[in-house]
Amino acid sequence: MTKRFKYQGMWWLPESPEKQVSGSLTFSPDGGATVDLMGFLAKPVRERARKFEVVLGVSSDGKDITLLDCLEFKGSLTSKLQTSSLYVSRSFVGTHFIKADDVKFKKVSVRYTYLDEWVGISGFDIDILSDVISVKYRQPRPIETNINGDYKLSIGFAYSGPTVTYLVQKEASMKQRTWITIESSQERCLDEYLDIIHRLQDFLTLAISEPVYPLELEGETESSKMELDGHTIYEPVKVCYRQSTVPAKEAGPLQLDMLFNFKDFFDRFSSLISRWFSSFEELQSAMDLYFGSLYNPRTYLEHKFLSIVQALESYHRLKVRRNELPEQEHNNRLKNVMDAVQMQYKEWLEEKLRYSNELTLRTRLKELLNAYPEIVSSAADDKHEFVTKVVDTRNYLIHHDPESKSKAVDGERLSILARRLRALLEACLMTELGFAKDEIRCLFQRNRRYADLLPIRLY
C-alpha cells in the first residue's frame, strides 16, 4: 500500500457488464485511488455526485480488479470526448467481487515497516573465504499462535530469486520478506481482519518505539480460487486503501533502539500476543490516547504531553484504583456533608461534589511512580518535583490561568517531561504483557533512546 501503481483497462458496473468504459486506475498511498474514464459508467446526471457500491475492471495485462465505494466527483459533458472520474475507497487487485457483501477472506497477510528488523530471523548463511563466497538459503519455518481461539496468527518468511541465466550468469540476488498472516476457519469480512491488523500495528509500535505502518496487504478468498493439476490454488488479492499517514522510509532502526524485539520473548510469544489482545479490550481508552500521540508526527508537543498524561490517568483508573473511597463509604460522607448544608446551597454543592471521589492526577502519578522503583529515581524529592511539575503544566495547558504560567514548563523541558511520562506509560503496558519489572529495567537500560531519561525524575 506504500507503492504507487497505475492500471489501464476496461471498467463496468456489475449490473451492466455489456457497457464497458476504457480508463485508468491510479493509486498513491497518501492520495488513495482514482479512476479516470473515457466516458460514463451510467447515464450522466448533472444534479449530484453519484456513488457506485462496486465497479469491476480488467487491466490491460489481464488482472481482475474490484473497486469498492466509488464516488463520481467529476464529469465532462460539453466536449466531443466525454470523461468522468471516480474516487475509490478500496481497491482489490486479483479478483472480482460482485457485491460489497462478497468481500470476504480466508486469510489476510500484512507486511509492516521494520517487521524484518524486529523479528530478526534470516534464512541466509553466507560464508566468505579467500577465493570462494558461499551463499545458502533455507526458508525459516513459520511461527504460529492463536488469537482468542477465533484466528490463527503466523509470522512467515517469503523469498524471491535468484534468477538463473542460461548464457553467462553475471549476477544473482535473493530477497527475504517477513509477513504476518491472520487466518480464520471461515471467510470473514475485511474489516474484521483490519481490526486485528491495526492492533498488531500498535503492538509493534510499542515494541519498536517507532510508529509502524502497513506496507503491503494481501488476502486469499474463495473468489480467487483456482484448480491446477489437481491442486487448489488461491491467487493472492492485493488490497489497497488510502492511509492517513505514510511512512517516510522503510529502513528500520537497530534492535538496540527498540524497546523489545521478538527474540526477547520468543519462548512466550503466544502468551504475550494473547495478553496484548485481552489488554487492548480493557485499556482501549488509554491505548488510543497513547498511540494517537505517536502516529501523527505533526501533533504539537503540548498536545502529545496532554495525551500521555490523560492516558496515564486512564490506565491508573482502569488497572490500579478508580476511587478514593469505596462507593458506600463515599456516599455516607456525601450524605453527612449535604445534611450539614443549608437548603439554598445544596443543588450547587451537589454539582461541585459530583466527582469528589475521583483521585487527583497528583495521587495517580505518585502511585504509578511508586510501582516502578526500578526505573524511577529513589529520591523522594525527585518524585515530588516531577509530579508537581507535571500537574502544574497540565493545569496551565488546560485552564490557561496566567498565574500558573510561571509554574509550567515548555520547549525542551516540556519535551523531556513528555518523554519520561511516555517511558512510565510504556512500562505499565509492558507489565500488562507479562514482563517482570526487572526485565523492564534491563530493556530500558539497553535502549539507547532511554539512556538520558532514566531514572525518571524532573531533570
NUBA-630976 format. One record per residue: x, z, y of N, C-alpha, C in turn. Coordinates in steps of 0.05 Angstrom, whole numbers, padded with zeros to 5 digits, always signed. Layout:
BEGIN
XZYXZYXZY ...
% end
This chain:
BEGIN
+00016+00000-00024+00000+00000+00000+00017+00000+00025 +00043+00001+00022+00060+00000+00045+00072-00027+00049 +00065-00046+00032+00075-00073+00034+00054-00092+00045 +00062-00108+00064+00044-00128+00075+00041-00151+00055 +00017-00163+00055+00014-00187+00038-00008-00205+00051 -00008-00230+00041-00028-00249+00051-00035-00267+00028 -00061-00271+00023-00071-00288+00002-00089-00310+00014 -00083-00335+00009-00101-00357+00015-00120-00360-00009 -00145-00367-00003-00163-00370-00026-00191-00378-00017 -00209-00376-00037-00237-00382-00032-00253-00356-00035 -00274-00352-00018-00288-00327-00016-00318-00332-00016 -00332-00313-00029-00361-00316-00030-00375-00289-00035 -00401-00288-00031-00417-00265-00037-00426-00266-00066 -00427-00243-00080-00435-00243-00109-00462-00257-00114 -00480-00254-00095-00507-00266-00099-00507-00296-00093 -00485-00306-00081-00485-00335-00073-00458-00347-00082 -00453-00348-00108-00427-00359-00116-00423-00389-00111 -00445-00402-00106-00443-00431-00100-00434-00437-00072 -00436-00417-00054-00428-00420-00026-00400-00407-00022 -00379-00422-00026-00352-00412-00024-00339-00421+00002 -00324-00404+00014-00312-00409+00041-00282-00405+00039 -00267-00424+00049-00238-00421+00049-00229-00401+00071 -00208-00387+00065-00198-00367+00084-00174-00352+00074 -00164-00333+00089-00140-00318+00082-00145-00288+00085 -00135-00273+00065-00136-00243+00066-00109-00234+00075 -00108-00217+00095-00083-00206+00106-00084-00176+00105 -00063-00163+00095-00063-00134+00093-00037-00123+00105 -00040-00102+00121-00017-00086+00131-00024-00057+00128 -00005-00040+00121-00012-00011+00115-00024+00003+00138 -00016-00003+00163-00027+00011+00186-00053-00002+00197 -00055-00028+00193-00079-00043+00204-00101-00047+00183 -00094-00044+00157-00114-00049+00137-00116-00078+00130 -00139-00086+00119-00143-00114+00110-00164-00128+00128 -00159-00153+00133-00178-00171+00147-00179-00197+00133 -00202-00211+00135-00205-00237+00123-00213-00256+00146 -00198-00278+00148-00204-00299+00168-00215-00323+00153 -00240-00330+00158-00254-00351+00142-00258-00376+00159 -00257-00399+00145-00264-00425+00157-00294-00430+00153 -00310-00413+00166-00339-00415+00163-00351-00387+00160 -00376-00386+00150-00390-00361+00147-00399-00357+00118 -00398-00332+00109-00407-00326+00081-00437-00328+00079 -00452-00324+00100-00481-00325+00100-00489-00338+00127 -00514-00345+00129-00524-00358+00153-00517-00340+00178 -00504-00351+00198-00494-00335+00220-00518-00324+00237 -00514-00300+00248-00533-00288+00266-00518-00280+00291 -00532-00279+00313-00520-00272+00339-00525-00243+00347 -00546-00231+00336-00555-00205+00347-00536-00182+00341 -00524-00182+00318-00509-00157+00310-00487-00164+00290 -00468-00146+00287-00448-00149+00267-00460-00143+00239 -00451-00158+00220-00463-00156+00193-00443-00141+00174 -00455-00128+00155-00439-00114+00134-00445-00127+00107 -00424-00131+00092-00426-00141+00065-00414-00120+00046 -00430-00111+00027-00420-00090+00009-00397-00100-00008 -00399-00124-00018-00378-00135-00035-00374-00165-00028 -00349-00173-00026-00341-00201-00023-00321-00207-00045 -00326-00229-00059-00308-00237-00081-00290-00260-00072 -00267-00262-00085-00249-00284-00079-00230-00291-00102 -00219-00315-00100-00197-00323-00118-00175-00334-00101 -00151-00324-00104-00128-00333-00088-00118-00360-00098 -00102-00372-00083-00091-00399-00090-00073-00397-00115 -00063-00373-00121-00047-00370-00145-00062-00358-00168 -00089-00358-00166-00106-00351-00188-00114-00322-00191 -00108-00305-00172-00115-00277-00174-00144-00272-00166 -00159-00257-00182-00186-00249-00175-00183-00226-00155 -00200-00226-00134-00198-00206-00113-00226-00196-00106 -00229-00170-00103-00254-00158-00094-00249-00144-00067 -00267-00149-00048-00265-00136-00022-00290-00118-00019 -00286-00093-00011-00308-00073-00011-00313-00064+00018 -00339-00061+00025-00347-00051+00051-00335-00068+00073 -00345-00092+00076-00334-00111+00096-00353-00113+00120 -00341-00114+00143-00355-00116+00169-00348-00142+00183 -00367-00159+00187-00362-00184+00202-00361-00177+00232 -00337-00178+00243-00333-00170+00271-00329-00193+00290 -00326-00217+00280-00321-00239+00298-00331-00265+00285 -00342-00283+00301-00351-00309+00291-00353-00328+00314 -00346-00353+00308-00347-00375+00328-00367-00395+00319 -00388-00400+00337-00409-00420+00331-00407-00444+00350 -00390-00442+00370-00391-00463+00390-00373-00487+00383 -00352-00483+00369-00334-00505+00363-00344-00520+00339 -00333-00544+00336-00340-00560+00312-00331-00547+00287 -00309-00531+00288-00298-00517+00265-00307-00488+00267 -00327-00481+00252-00337-00453+00253-00318-00434+00238 -00315-00410+00249-00297-00390+00237-00310-00362+00239 -00302-00344+00221-00311-00317+00223-00289-00299+00212 -00291-00273+00218-00270-00254+00210-00284-00228+00201 -00272-00215+00180-00283-00191+00169-00262-00169+00169 -00270-00144+00175-00254-00121+00169-00261-00113+00140 -00241-00104+00125-00244-00096+00097-00236-00067+00093 -00254-00051+00081-00247-00023+00077-00227-00020+00054 -00233-00032+00031-00215-00030+00007-00213-00058-00006 -00189-00063-00016-00184-00088-00030-00174-00082-00058 -00183-00099-00077-00176-00096-00105-00166-00123-00115 -00140-00125-00119-00128-00150-00128-00123-00149-00158 -00137-00167-00172-00134-00168-00201-00160-00168-00217 -00183-00165-00204-00208-00165-00218-00231-00170-00199 -00254-00175-00210-00279-00177-00195-00298-00154-00202 -00308-00140-00182-00329-00120-00184-00354-00132-00171 -00375-00136-00185-00399-00149-00174-00414-00130-00155 -00414-00104-00161-00428-00085-00143-00408-00062-00137 -00414-00048-00115-00396-00025-00108-00397-00004-00130 -00420+00000-00143-00422+00020-00164-00405+00012-00189 -00396-00013-00190-00380-00021-00213-00351-00014-00210 -00343-00004-00186-00314+00002-00181-00307+00028-00195 -00299+00026-00220-00292+00049-00236-00267+00043-00252 -00251+00064-00258-00226+00060-00271-00222+00079-00294 -00207+00070-00315-00199+00087-00337-00176+00104-00329 -00158+00093-00314-00134+00108-00305-00125+00096-00279 -00111+00112-00263-00100+00103-00237-00072+00113-00236 -00053+00096-00228-00025+00103-00225-00017+00101-00196 -00001+00120-00187+00008+00121-00159+00038+00126-00158 +00050+00113-00139+00078+00117-00133+00080+00128-00105 +00094+00151-00102+00096+00165-00076+00124+00161-00064 +00125+00165-00038+00152+00167-00025+00166+00191-00037 +00192+00188-00042+00210+00209-00051+00205+00218-00079 +00186+00206-00094+00180+00216-00121+00203+00212-00140 +00218+00190-00137+00241+00185-00154+00262+00207-00151 +00267+00214-00126+00287+00235-00120+00278+00263-00129 +00252+00268-00126+00242+00295-00132+00242+00299-00163 +00234+00279-00178+00234+00282-00207+00263+00283-00217 +00280+00265-00207+00308+00266-00213+00316+00258-00242 +00299+00241-00255+00305+00233-00282+00311+00203-00282 +00333+00196-00295+00341+00168-00296+00347+00160-00324 +00341+00135-00331+00348+00125-00358+00374+00110-00359 +00388+00110-00337+00414+00095-00336+00437+00112-00346 +00455+00099-00360+00480+00111-00369+00502+00091-00362 +00518+00097-00341+00538+00078-00331+00566+00090-00337 +00582+00074-00350+00609+00082-00358+00629+00062-00345 +00645+00072-00328+00664+00054-00314+00692+00060-00324 +00705+00041-00338+00732+00043-00347+00750+00025-00330 +00775+00024-00337+00793+00008-00320+00786-00022-00320 +00778-00033-00343+00772-00061-00345+00744-00067-00356 +00729-00046-00361+00702-00050-00373+00682-00032-00358 +00660-00045-00350+00638-00029-00338+00614-00032-00358 +00605-00009-00368+00583-00009-00388+00559+00003-00374 +00537-00012-00375+00511-00002-00364+00491-00003-00386 +00481+00021-00393+00460+00023-00414+00435+00035-00401 +00412+00027-00411+00387+00038-00401+00368+00045-00424 +00358+00069-00424+00337+00078-00443+00314+00089-00427 +00291+00078-00430+00268+00086-00414+00261+00115-00421 +00261+00133-00401+00254+00161-00406+00225+00164-00416 +00221+00184-00433+00194+00189-00443+00176+00201-00421 +00151+00194-00421+00133+00206-00401+00129+00236-00405 +00123+00249-00383+00119+00278-00384+00089+00283-00378 +00075+00296-00397+00046+00297-00396+00035+00325-00393 +00012+00327-00380-00002+00353-00379-00032+00346-00374 -00048+00366-00372-00077+00362-00367-00085+00376-00341 -00106+00365-00328-00117+00377-00304-00145+00386-00309 -00149+00411-00310-00176+00423-00313-00191+00412-00337 -00177+00402-00357-00189+00393-00381-00203+00366-00379 -00206+00355-00354-00220+00330-00349-00202+00306-00348 -00177+00310-00340-00158+00288-00335-00132+00294-00349 -00118+00273-00357-00091+00275-00366-00073+00264-00344 -00052+00280-00338-00033+00272-00317-00006+00267-00331 +00007+00245-00324+00033+00239-00335+00052+00228-00314 +00077+00237-00316+00098+00225-00300+00112+00205-00317 +00111+00180-00309+00122+00158-00325+00143+00142-00310 +00158+00125-00325+00180+00111-00314+00178+00082-00321 +00176+00065-00301+00174+00036-00305+00200+00023-00296 +00207+00001-00309+00232-00012-00301+00227-00042-00299 +00245-00055-00285+00244-00085-00283+00272-00095-00286 +00274-00120-00296+00300-00132-00301+00312-00124-00328 +00336-00134-00335+00351-00154-00319+00342-00182-00325 +00349-00201-00308+00343-00229-00312+00367-00242-00327 +00361-00256-00349+00382-00268-00365+00384-00298-00357 +00408-00307-00351+00413-00335-00344+00427-00348-00367 +00417-00372-00375+00429-00385-00398+00452-00403-00391 +00459-00405-00366+00483-00420-00358+00505-00401-00353 +00509-00393-00328+00530-00374-00321+00517-00349-00310 +00520-00326-00323+00509-00300-00314+00527-00289-00291 +00518-00293-00267+00534-00284-00244+00526-00257-00233 +00503-00247-00242+00495-00221-00233+00473-00210-00252 +00470-00184-00252+00449-00171-00268+00440-00146-00253 +00414-00142-00252+00404-00119-00238+00379-00108-00252 +00377-00081-00251+00353-00068-00262+00344-00047-00242 +00319-00041-00242+00308-00020-00224+00288-00003-00239 +00290+00023-00235+00271+00042-00247+00254+00054-00225 +00228+00056-00230+00210+00069-00211+00194+00091-00226 +00189+00113-00211+00174+00136-00223+00146+00134-00213 +00127+00137-00232+00098+00135-00226+00085+00161-00236 +00063+00168-00223+00045+00189-00234+00019+00175-00242 +00010+00180-00266-00015+00167-00276-00036+00189-00282 -00060+00184-00272-00083+00202-00278-00102+00186-00295 -00108+00197-00319-00125+00183-00338-00149+00200-00346 -00172+00187-00349-00196+00201-00357-00206+00189-00384 -00221+00205-00399-00231+00195-00424-00254+00174-00420 -00265+00174-00396-00285+00154-00389-00280+00143-00361 -00291+00120-00355-00287+00108-00329-00299+00125-00307 -00285+00128-00285-00294+00144-00263-00290+00128-00237 -00306+00136-00217-00304+00121-00191-00277+00127-00178 -00269+00109-00160-00243+00112-00148-00240+00137-00132 -00261+00146-00118-00259+00169-00101-00251+00194-00116 -00260+00196-00141-00253+00219-00158-00222+00220-00163 -00211+00196-00168-00182+00194-00172-00168+00200-00145 -00178+00189-00123-00165+00193-00098-00164+00222-00090 -00184+00238-00097-00183+00267-00092-00160+00280-00106 -00155+00272-00131-00132+00283-00145-00106+00273-00133 -00105+00248-00126-00081+00236-00115-00073+00250-00089 -00093+00256-00072-00087+00270-00047-00078+00299-00052 -00088+00312-00072-00079+00339-00078-00050+00339-00089 -00044+00319-00105-00017+00316-00114+00002+00309-00091 -00008+00293-00072+00007+00287-00048+00014+00313-00033 -00005+00331-00030+00000+00356-00017+00020+00373-00032 +00018+00373-00059+00037+00388-00075+00065+00379-00071 +00069+00352-00071+00096+00341-00067+00106+00346-00039 +00088+00346-00019+00096+00351+00008+00107+00380+00011 +00093+00399-00002+00103+00426-00002+00130+00428-00016 +00133+00415-00039+00157+00416-00055+00181+00403-00041 +00176+00380-00028+00198+00364-00017+00204+00373+00012 +00186+00387+00025+00189+00395+00053+00189+00371+00072 +00177+00350+00063+00173+00326+00080+00146+00315+00074 +00132+00304+00094+00107+00291+00088+00110+00268+00068 +00093+00268+00047+00094+00249+00026+00070+00231+00028 +00074+00205+00022+00052+00186+00024+00051+00167+00000 +00028+00157-00008+00027+00137-00030+00040+00111-00021 +00056+00100-00039+00068+00074-00034+00053+00051-00047 +00045+00056-00072+00031+00036-00088+00009+00050-00104 -00013+00036-00109-00035+00047-00124-00045+00025-00142 -00046+00030-00169-00056+00011-00188-00076+00025-00207 -00095+00009-00217-00114+00020-00236-00119+00002-00259 -00130+00014-00281-00139-00001-00304-00169+00003-00306 -00183-00020-00310-00212-00019-00311-00222-00038-00333 -00246-00032-00343-00257-00049-00364-00261-00078-00355 -00265-00081-00329-00270-00108-00318-00244-00126-00319 -00221-00113-00323-00196-00129-00324-00185-00130-00352 -00201-00122-00372-00192-00121-00400-00190-00150-00411 -00168-00154-00426-00163-00180-00439-00156-00175-00468 -00163-00195-00485-00155-00194-00513-00134-00216-00517 -00110-00208-00527-00089-00227-00530-00075-00221-00557 -00076-00241-00575-00063-00239-00601-00071-00213-00616 -00097-00206-00614-00107-00183-00628-00101-00156-00614 -00090-00158-00590-00084-00134-00575-00101-00133-00550 -00110-00108-00542-00125-00105-00518-00106-00099-00495 -00108-00114-00474-00090-00112-00451-00107-00107-00426 -00099-00088-00410-00112-00083-00384-00094-00093-00362 -00102-00114-00349-00086-00124-00327-00088-00103-00304 -00065-00095-00293-00066-00075-00271-00080-00087-00246 -00096-00070-00234-00111-00078-00210-00098-00063-00186 -00088-00078-00167-00075-00066-00144-00097-00057-00124 -00095-00032-00116-00115-00020-00097-00102-00017-00070 -00115-00027-00049-00103-00026-00022-00124-00016-00002 -00116+00002+00016-00133+00010+00038-00115+00020+00060 -00126+00021+00084-00111+00029+00107-00104+00059+00106 -00080+00066+00113-00071+00094+00114-00069+00102+00144 -00077+00127+00149-00076+00136+00176-00048+00140+00187 -00030+00146+00168-00001+00149+00175+00015+00134+00155 +00034+00118+00165+00051+00102+00148+00079+00112+00148 +00091+00117+00125+00119+00127+00125+00138+00107+00138 +00157+00118+00154+00176+00101+00168+00197+00090+00149 +00204+00105+00128+00225+00096+00110+00219+00107+00082 +00231+00094+00062+00226+00102+00034+00249+00119+00024 +00273+00116+00035+00296+00131+00025+00290+00161+00027 +00296+00176+00005+00287+00204+00004+00309+00223+00012 +00302+00248+00016+00321+00269+00023+00337+00277-00002 +00359+00291+00002+00374+00302-00020+00358+00324-00033 +00364+00329-00059+00349+00351-00073+00354+00378-00060 +00378+00382-00048+00384+00407-00035+00368+00411-00009 +00355+00390+00000+00338+00392+00024+00309+00398+00016 +00303+00397-00010+00276+00402-00019+00272+00432-00025 +00248+00441-00021+00241+00469-00026+00244+00475-00056 +00234+00457-00072+00239+00458-00101+00234+00431-00113 +00248+00424-00135+00245+00398-00148+00235+00402-00176 +00230+00380-00190+00218+00381-00216+00235+00397-00236 +00261+00394-00234+00279+00408-00253+00279+00438-00249 +00269+00448-00226+00268+00477-00221+00246+00490-00238 +00227+00474-00248+00205+00486-00264+00195+00468-00286 +00213+00450-00296+00204+00431-00317+00193+00445-00341 +00202+00469-00347+00193+00483-00371+00166+00495-00368 +00155+00496-00344+00128+00507-00339+00112+00488-00321 +00118+00462-00324+00105+00441-00308+00074+00443-00310 +00064+00446-00335+00035+00447-00339+00023+00471-00324 +00036+00493-00326+00026+00518-00313+00025+00514-00282 +00046+00503-00270+00046+00500-00241+00025+00481-00232 +00022+00458-00246+00002+00439-00238-00026+00450-00240 -00031+00465-00262-00057+00477-00266-00063+00498-00243 -00043+00514-00237-00046+00534-00216-00050+00521-00188 -00037+00499-00184-00040+00485-00158-00068+00476-00154 -00080+00463-00174-00107+00453-00171-00128+00476-00169 -00124+00498-00184-00142+00520-00181-00139+00534-00155 -00114+00536-00145-00109+00549-00119-00120+00532-00096 -00120+00506-00099-00130+00488-00078-00159+00493-00073 -00174+00497-00094-00203+00502-00091-00207+00528-00075 -00191+00548-00081-00195+00574-00068-00184+00575-00040 -00162+00561-00035-00148+00563-00010-00150+00538+00008 -00171+00522+00004-00172+00496+00017-00171+00499+00048 -00183+00519+00059-00183+00522+00089-00154+00526+00099 -00139+00543+00085-00111+00547+00093-00094+00522+00087 -00099+00509+00064-00084+00485+00057-00088+00463+00078 -00113+00459+00086-00119+00437+00104-00105+00441+00131 -00105+00466+00140-00091+00472+00166-00061+00467+00163 -00049+00476+00142-00020+00473+00138-00013+00443+00135 -00025+00429+00117-00017+00401+00113-00025+00383+00136 -00047+00390+00149-00055+00375+00173-00034+00375+00194 -00020+00398+00197+00002+00400+00217+00026+00384+00209 +00029+00378+00183+00053+00363+00174+00049+00333+00174 +00025+00324+00167+00021+00295+00163+00020+00280+00190 +00014+00294+00212+00013+00280+00238+00038+00286+00254 +00057+00267+00254+00082+00273+00267+00080+00274+00298 +00058+00264+00308+00054+00264+00338+00040+00289+00348 +00033+00308+00330+00020+00332+00338+00037+00348+00357 +00025+00359+00378+00040+00375+00397+00050+00401+00383 +00073+00410+00391+00085+00434+00379+00066+00458+00381 +00052+00461+00404+00033+00483+00407+00011+00482+00386 +00002+00458+00380-00020+00455+00360-00009+00461+00332 +00016+00453+00326+00027+00460+00300+00030+00490+00297 +00039+00503+00318+00042+00532+00317+00015+00545+00312 -00006+00537+00326-00033+00549+00323-00044+00544+00295 -00039+00519+00285-00049+00513+00258-00037+00530+00237 -00010+00535+00239+00003+00551+00219-00006+00580+00221 -00009+00590+00245-00019+00618+00249-00047+00621+00236 -00064+00601+00242-00091+00602+00231-00091+00600+00200 -00072+00584+00190-00070+00581+00161-00062+00607+00148 -00043+00622+00161-00034+00648+00151-00057+00668+00151 -00072+00668+00173-00096+00685+00175-00115+00680+00152 -00120+00654+00148-00139+00646+00127-00129+00654+00099 -00103+00650+00094-00092+00657+00069-00094+00687+00064 -00088+00703+00084-00089+00732+00081-00118+00741+00076 -00136+00729+00090-00165+00736+00087-00174+00730+00059 -00165+00708+00048-00175+00699+00021-00161+00713-00002 -00135+00720+00002-00119+00729-00021-00111+00758-00019 -00109+00770+00005-00099+00797+00008-00121+00817+00014 -00132+00814+00038-00152+00833+00047-00170+00821+00068 -00195+00821+00063-00214+00808+00082-00221+00827+00105 -00227+00852+00099-00237+00870+00119-00220+00896+00122 -00224+00910+00144-00210+00935+00148-00221+00957+00130 -00248+00959+00128-00260+00979+00111-00279+00966+00091 -00285+00980+00069-00306+00970+00051-00332+00967+00067 -00349+00947+00058-00372+00940+00074-00391+00964+00079 -00396+00980+00059-00415+01002+00062-00403+01023+00082 -00378+01028+00080-00365+01047+00098-00366+01037+00127 -00362+01011+00130-00363+00999+00157-00391+01000+00168 -00411+00995+00151-00439+00995+00160-00446+01024+00170 -00437+01044+00155-00442+01071+00164-00429+01077+00191 -00405+01067+00195-00391+01071+00220-00406+01057+00243 -00416+01033+00238-00432+01019+00258-00457+01034+00265 -00470+01045+00245-00495+01060+00250-00490+01084+00267 -00468+01098+00261-00462+01122+00277-00457+01114+00306 -00443+01092+00311-00437+01083+00338-00462+01075+00352 -00479+01058+00338-00503+01048+00351-00523+01070+00357 -00524+01091+00340-00542+01113+00345-00534+01129+00370 -00509+01128+00377-00499+01143+00400-00501+01128+00426 -00511+01103+00425-00511+01086+00449-00539+01085+00460 -00541+01084+00487-00567+01081+00500-00580+01054+00492 -00606+01054+00491-00621+01030+00482-00614+01005+00498 -00610+01008+00524-00605+00985+00541-00579+00971+00535 -00560+00985+00521-00534+00972+00515-00532+00964+00486 -00552+00970+00470-00549+00965+00441-00546+00936+00434 -00562+00918+00446-00560+00890+00439-00533+00878+00447 -00523+00886+00470-00497+00877+00480-00475+00887+00461 -00476+00912+00454-00455+00924+00438-00456+00913+00409 -00480+00908+00399-00483+00898+00372-00469+00871+00370 -00472+00854+00390-00458+00828+00391-00428+00831+00392 -00419+00850+00408-00390+00855+00411-00377+00865+00385 -00393+00880+00369-00382+00891+00344-00388+00875+00319 -00397+00850+00324-00404+00833+00301-00381+00829+00281 -00357+00826+00292-00333+00821+00275-00314+00844+00276 -00324+00868+00281-00307+00891+00285-00293+00901+00259 -00302+00891+00236-00289+00899+00211-00267+00879+00203 -00264+00858+00219-00243+00839+00214-00216+00851+00221 -00196+00846+00205-00169+00854+00211-00157+00838+00234 -00140+00850+00250-00128+00835+00272-00106+00817+00261 -00098+00797+00276-00076+00780+00269-00051+00797+00265 -00046+00816+00282-00023+00833+00280-00021+00847+00253 -00043+00858+00244-00044+00871+00218-00039+00852+00195 -00052+00828+00197-00049+00809+00175-00019+00800+00173 -00007+00794+00195+00021+00785+00195+00040+00807+00184 +00035+00832+00192+00052+00854+00182+00050+00856+00152 +00026+00854+00141+00022+00857+00113+00035+00834+00098 +00034+00810+00108+00047+00787+00095+00077+00790+00096 +00088+00798+00119+00117+00801+00121+00127+00823+00102 +00111+00845+00100+00119+00867+00082+00119+00858+00053 +00103+00837+00046+00101+00828+00019+00125+00811+00010 +00142+00803+00029+00165+00786+00023+00191+00797+00034 +00199+00820+00025+00224+00832+00036+00248+00815+00029 +00246+00797+00009+00269+00781+00001+00276+00761+00022 +00257+00752+00039+00264+00732+00059+00258+00741+00088 +00252+00767+00091+00245+00778+00117+00266+00799+00125 +00273+00800+00150+00292+00820+00159+00282+00848+00152 +00301+00864+00142+00294+00891+00134+00291+00911+00157 +00300+00902+00181+00298+00920+00204+00269+00921+00215 +00259+00945+00218+00231+00949+00228+00228+00936+00255 +00247+00939+00273+00245+00928+00300+00243+00898+00299 +00258+00885+00280+00257+00856+00278+00229+00847+00271 +00216+00860+00252+00189+00852+00244+00169+00857+00266 +00172+00880+00280+00154+00886+00301+00156+00866+00324 +00181+00859+00332+00184+00840+00353+00174+00812+00345 +00179+00804+00320+00169+00778+00311+00139+00777+00312 +00126+00797+00302+00096+00797+00301+00085+00798+00330 +00097+00814+00347+00088+00816+00375+00090+00790+00389 +00112+00776+00385+00115+00750+00399+00096+00729+00388 +00091+00729+00362+00071+00710+00351+00043+00716+00363 +00036+00741+00363+00009+00749+00374+00007+00742+00403 +00027+00749+00419+00026+00744+00448+00025+00714+00453 +00040+00698+00438+00040+00669+00443+00013+00657+00434 +00003+00666+00411-00023+00656+00402-00045+00662+00423 -00045+00687+00433-00065+00695+00452-00064+00679+00478 -00040+00673+00487-00037+00657+00511-00047+00628+00507 -00039+00616+00484-00047+00589+00479-00077+00586+00475 -00090+00607+00465-00119+00606+00460-00134+00612+00486 -00126+00633+00500-00142+00643+00523-00131+00634+00550 -00106+00626+00551-00093+00616+00576-00096+00637+00598 -00091+00662+00591-00091+00683+00611-00065+00682+00627 -00065+00677+00653-00040+00675+00668-00022+00699+00665 -00034+00723+00662-00018+00747+00660-00003+00749+00633 -00012+00733+00613+00001+00734+00587+00023+00713+00584 +00025+00695+00604+00044+00673+00601+00072+00683+00598 +00079+00704+00612+00107+00714+00611+00114+00725+00584 +00094+00733+00568+00099+00744+00542+00102+00723+00520 +00092+00699+00526+00092+00677+00506+00119+00662+00506 +00124+00647+00485+00148+00631+00484+00140+00602+00483 +00159+00584+00491+00154+00556+00490+00180+00542+00483 +00179+00515+00483+00202+00499+00478+00216+00505+00452 +00242+00507+00452+00258+00511+00428+00251+00538+00414 +00246+00559+00430+00239+00585+00418+00212+00583+00403 +00193+00568+00414+00168+00564+00400+00172+00548+00374 +00189+00529+00375+00196+00513+00351+00207+00531+00329 +00226+00548+00336+00237+00567+00316+00216+00585+00305 +00199+00595+00323+00177+00613+00314+00159+00599+00294 +00151+00574+00300+00133+00559+00283+00147+00553+00256 +00172+00547+00256+00186+00541+00231+00188+00566+00213 +00192+00589+00225+00194+00613+00209+00166+00621+00198 +00146+00617+00214+00119+00621+00204+00112+00602+00181 +00121+00577+00183+00118+00558+00162+00132+00567+00136 +00156+00578+00139+00170+00588+00116+00155+00611+00103 +00143+00629+00118+00127+00651+00107+00103+00640+00092 +00089+00620+00104+00066+00608+00090+00074+00594+00065 +00096+00580+00065+00106+00566+00041+00113+00586+00019 +00124+00609+00027+00130+00630+00007+00104+00640-00006 +00083+00643+00011+00057+00651+00000+00046+00630-00020 +00048+00605-00013+00038+00584-00031+00054+00582-00056 +00080+00586-00055+00097+00586-00079+00090+00609-00097 +00082+00632-00085+00073+00654-00101+00048+00646-00117 +00030+00632-00104+00005+00623-00118+00012+00604-00141 +00034+00589-00139+00042+00571-00160+00055+00586-00184 +00062+00611-00180+00074+00626-00201+00104+00632-00199 +00116+00624-00176+00144+00630-00172+00147+00660-00167 +00167+00673-00179+00173+00701-00174+00187+00703-00146 +00185+00726-00134+00196+00729-00107+00227+00726-00106 +00240+00734-00128+00269+00729-00129+00275+00699-00130 +00258+00684-00145+00261+00655-00146+00257+00643-00118 +00237+00652-00104+00231+00642-00078+00255+00646-00059 +00266+00670-00061+00290+00676-00044+00313+00657-00050 +00318+00653-00076+00341+00635-00084+00336+00606-00075 +00311+00597-00078+00304+00570-00070+00307+00566-00039 +00298+00586-00024+00301+00585+00005+00331+00585+00013 +00347+00602+00000+00375+00604+00007+00390+00579+00000 +00381+00565-00021+00394+00540-00030+00389+00517-00010 +00366+00519+00004+00357+00497+00021+00371+00497+00048 +00384+00475+00055+00399+00473+00080+00380+00475+00104 +00355+00466+00102+00337+00467+00124+00329+00495+00132 +00331+00514+00113+00322+00541+00118+00346+00560+00124 +00370+00549+00124+00394+00566+00127+00393+00582+00152 +00384+00569+00174+00384+00583+00200+00357+00597+00206 +00339+00598+00187+00313+00610+00191+00310+00638+00178 +00327+00643+00158+00324+00667+00143+00347+00686+00149 +00342+00712+00148+00317+00725+00143+00298+00721+00167 +00272+00721+00161+00252+00718+00182+00254+00741+00202 +00258+00733+00227+00260+00752+00249+00253+00737+00274 +00255+00750+00298+00248+00736+00323+00268+00714+00329 +00293+00721+00333+00313+00701+00340+00339+00708+00325 
% end
